[in-house]
Amino acid sequence: MIQRGRGYVGRFAPSPTGPLHEGSLVAALASWLDARAHGGRWLIRIEDVDRPRCPAGADAVVLSQLAQVRLLPDEPPIWQSRRDAAYRAALDRLIAAGWAYPCGCSRKDIAEAIAARGGQRERHGELVYPGTCRHGLHGKPARAWRLRSTSTVDGDAPLRIDWRDRRLGAQSQDLTDEVGDFILLRADGLWAYQLAVVVDDAWQGITDVVRGEDLADNTPRQIRLQELLGLPRPRHLHTPLVLGDNGEKLSKQNGAQALDLGDPLAALQRAGIRLGLPALEARTMPEWLEHAVVAWRVRLP
Ligand code: GLU
């Protein structure tokens, strides 16, 4: 499964919460084009780690939609719902090293601790964890596991993560202050996206992460986990978001257009235009994809 030392390996990692929409086809196409433009390999990972949000059969629909537009992986896809043991091993390693700790706080506890400090600490609607259980559970039962966002395992010194995006350039985030100690294993027993994505990117030998810009903000957390788990740091390219007619990010939540595959070649053409490619003359999908790789290569960041 692991293809190390074989050059570029990219991936598309859909969460099968429903069929692909127009925006997710753009993300899939961007990662595919970038892999092909580098003479690389392209893999698919079904990110069904949040099982209650993934209806039965949605994974098969997503894979068949990708196949209809000829975006075919170079290896059989993997499913995160089958990877519990790998995530457990990574968590155990972080616990043994002292980086992961149990947290007994409910959402209410967190909100109260923040209010007691006189602060409003919200970030994308999420409360920034005030570190209540960082130095012990104070008799509460453990509910979840968190990662210390500090620079040392036994102190509170902040940590800044610097990284480079191929399109956005130099990026920097104060992990401790802006994000805080983040969840690895949730109170409901589900693995957090941050841990799963890092473990699986390494397992699949991913060298290049190409995904939508809405995920750029997660990258420092993933880089930190890669450092602590001794995993390689991939290159990153975050593509511009595809906005709906209302100017909001296209998503299943805001009723993004379902992907219309009545004419799959036209769907590819629309996705390409959203990525900034010119309208390409082609009679077949393989021909369109071939032209698109050339056009992508010309404007490679
Ligand atoms: N599963 C995530 C999503 O569908 C993408 C994760 C990633 O590309 O890192 O939004």
Residues whose N, C-alpha, C, O or C-beta is under 5 A from the ligand:
A	BS01	LIG	A13 P14 S15 E47 V197 R211
